[in-house]
């Protein structure tokens, strides 16, 4: 039997983790926008600083994913998952307009620099790509911890892929934008 303290801890972690994530998304938009401005001005030192700033933000997202999922399966099943369904059937962070803007506009706009980085940024781009991949692995860890082979909430029961497999698909597609071959 779950006690109220455990359920409240799960609620706080889940909500705080999502609030932090959306803050990170906004910070990534700013860092990547400043990166683009530095690239447009051929200001390589500033571009490197912004790339490194964005990489540090990705490390923060990775830690946040693991913090967010730091509670029991029973608390997830008894509180978190039912409340996601109550919020909306098919609950997903993909519904965030900021997240959508980051992925579809900002990162895609930086695709040329990721596909063919100048020598001044090659190692910083590679580190960013690695942090990005690890961030997705952290997200997958939480999905697999709680959902196992179950379908993602986004896709519903008719899904052909598990939540972890969906994360792998998103990871592969986003890494292609970042110049990492499949």
Number of C-alpha atoms within 10 A of each C-alpha: 6 11 8 10 9 15 19 14 15 24 19 13 21 20 14 15 20 16 13 16 22 17 15 19 22 16 15 25 21 16 21 22 18 17 24 20 15 18 17 11 11 11 12 17 13 16 24 20 17 23 23 19 17 23 23 16 23 25 17 16 26 21 15 24 25 18 16 21 21 16 18 16 15 15 21 21 13 15 17 20 16 13 15 14 12 11 10 11 14 14 18 13 13 11 10 12 10 17 20 14 15 20 17 13 12 18 21 15 16 17 15 13 17 23 15 13 16 12 10 12 20 15 13 19 24 17 16 23 20 16 21 23 19 17 23 22 18 22 24 22 18 19 24 18 16 19 20 15 14 18 20 25 20 16 17 16 13 8 14 13 17 21 26 24 18 19 21 17 13 13 20 17 14 20 19 15 19 23 18 16 10 8
